[in-house]
Amino acid sequence: MGFRLNIKGADEISLGMDNILEASYKSDTPDDSDARATDLGVIIKVKGKIITPVNGETEDDTRKLAKWSLVSAEKADAYRDLTLDVISGDIVVRSIHLPHAFIVDYTEDYTDKNGVGTFFAVFKQKKEKTEDVTLEGGYSSEN
C-alpha cells in the first residue's frame, strides 16, 4: 500500500510513497446528534517521514507543508487544492479530493535514530464547500 499527496496553491507540494507512512479519511458529524446532522466536516490525516533535501534542492516538500501551516486565515492561500491517492499494487483504491483544504494541525518530531524525523498533518475541507469533496477509485495508478 502506498500514498500520494498533491497540494496545489502558491507552492506545489508533492509527497509520495517515499514520504507517507499512514493516511486516514474521516467524514465527521457531531456525536451527540439524534438525526443526520447538517454540520459535516471532512478530515484527512497524514503521517510521514521528513526527507533531507538533496542535489541542490533548497527545501523538501515537508518544509513547504510546515510553511503552509503558518499562513494566516485571512490570506487566500490558506485554502489549497488537495488530493490524496491510496494505492495498492497498480490500483488507486481511493482518490480523495478536497478543493478547499486548510491545515488544522501540523507537527514535526525529530530523532537521531531513524532518519531526520516525522511529520503529522491534519487537513479539513472548508465547511461551506463540503459538497465539492469527491471520492473516486478503482482505476490504474498510471493515469
Salt bridges, closest charged atoms under 4 A:
ASP28 OD1 - LYS26 NZ 3.68
ASP39 OD1 - LYS127 NZ 2.55
GLU59 OE1 - ARG63 NH1 3.13
GLU59 OE1 - LYS67 NZ 3.40
ASP61 OD1 - LYS64 NZ 3.30
ASP77 OD2 - ARG80 NH2 2.48
ASP81 OD2 - HIS97 NE2 2.90
ASP85 OD2 - ARG4 NH2 3.23
GLU128 OE2 - LYS126 NZ 3.50
ASP132 OD2 - HIS100 NE2 3.64
